[in-house]
Amino acid sequence: MSLYNSESLNIVPLALQEHVVNTASSYIKVGNAQWITLLVGIGDADTTITITVESSSANGSNASEAQVGFKYRRSGAVTAGSDTYSAITWASGDVGIVYTEATHSSMLSIIDVDPSLITEGHNYVRVVPTATNYNGVTPNFTVIALLSPRYASKEYASAT
């Protein structure tokens, strides 16, 4: 017996933060990933929040971190139950995705990172949210990684 995606995907929660946004997600080891998809959710934002992806040579903050470009699609508002997504858009590493209060509150972004774009020797990635001020309560921030491993297995390879 197996779960539908349990052998073909490595599914790892990287951030389930309540009312904390300027804190990066955990790192995930991507050295053996064929493809990297990150599901990023931002709750009811009352300010502008920028989402970027960083790679690193270590499983922790250090001087080697580099921003990585990616493709993404943004959902309709979660509260509306919409299954309509935006067009696929390229985000350069230094710009990322911008969530604005009036337009992008309570949305999910699907981020695809091509491992060939990650700096050589960098085996870890994380998601970094950045906001400068809040008018009220900070929104929730969620990141779930879906890794497509080079070789499928019944047991997950460690992602740390």
N, C-alpha and C positions, 0 to 999 in steps of 0.2 A: 504494500500500500504506500502511496506517496501523495503529496500535495501537488497541484498542477504546476506551479513554478518552483517547487522546492529544490529541484535538481538542476534547473537551467539558469536560475538567478540566485545571486547572493544578496539577500535583502537585509539591510542594516540601518536601524534608527541612529541618526547622528545628532539630532537635537530635538527635544520636546520641552521647550522652554516657555514658561508662563510669565508674561510681563517682563521679559528680558530680551532686548534686541541687539544691543551693541556688544554682544558676546558671540564669538564665532562658534560654529558647530565643532564637534569632535573631528579629528582626522580619520580618514579611512585609507587603508593600504590598497593601492590600485595597480601595483606592479604586475600582477597576473591578469588584469582585466582586459578583456577584448573590447568592451564598451562600458561607459559610465553614464548612468542616468540618475539625476538627483531630483526628487520631488520636494519643492520648497513651498511652504505655506506661511503666509503672513496673516495674522488676525486683523481685527478692526483697527487699522492704523489711523492716527490723527496727525501724522507728519509724513514727510518724504523719507523713504528708506531705500537705500541702494544695496543690491545683492551682488557680490562678486565671488569668484571661485579662486582659491589659492592652492598652489602645489608646494610641496616641501620635501626636503631630503630626509626629514625625521618626523616621528610621530609626536610632534609638539612644536610650539612656537620657537623660531630661531631665525637667524639672519639669512637663511637660504630661500625664504618664501618668495614665490613669484606668482603674479596673477595670470590666469589662464582664460583665453577666450572660449566661448561656447555658443551653441544654438539653443533657443528656448521657444516655448509656446506658453501663453498665459491663459488660464481658464476664465470663464465667466465668474461672477460672484458666487461663492459657495452657498450663501444664504438663499440664492435663487434656484439652486439645484440645476444649474445650467451645465450641459455637456458640450457647449460651444467653446472652441479654443481659437486663439489668435493665429495668425499666419506664423510660420517658422521664421524666426528673426535671429540674426547674428549679433552677439554682444561681445565687443572687444573686452579684454581682461581688465583694462583700467576704467571702463565705463560700467559694465555689468547691466543689471536690470534695475530700473527705477520704479518703485511703487509710490504713487502719490495718493494723498488722503482722499481726494474727491473721486478719483477714477479707479483705483486698484485695491480698495479695501476688501479684505476677506477673499483673497484669490490664491490659487495654486499655480505655480510655475513648474513646467517640466523642463529640466535643463539636461542637455546632452553634451557630454565632454568627450571629445575624441582623444584617446590616450596618446596619439602621435603628436599632439600639440603641447603635451606636458614636457617641461624642461627635462633633459636627460639627467638621470640620477635622482629624480624626484619620484618617489614611490607612494606619496601620500597626498590627498586633497582634502579640502574643507570648504565650507560655505561661510562667508563673512557678511553679516548685515551691518550697515552703517547708517545711523541717523543722528542728527545734531540736536534736536530738541523735541519735546513732547508737550502737547497741550493738555493732556490728561493721562490716563493709564496707558502704559506701553503695551503694544499688542503681543500676542503669542507668536512664537517662531518655531516652525517644525521643519526638519530635514530628514528625509528617508532616502538612502542610497540603494539603487538597484544595479548591481554589477553583473555583467555578463562575463563569466570566467572563460579563459582560453580552453579549459578542459572541464566539462561537466562532471559532477561527482555527487554521490548520495550524501556526502558530508561536506559542509562548508569549509573552504580554506579560511584560515583566520584572517580577519580584516583589520587586525591591529598589529 
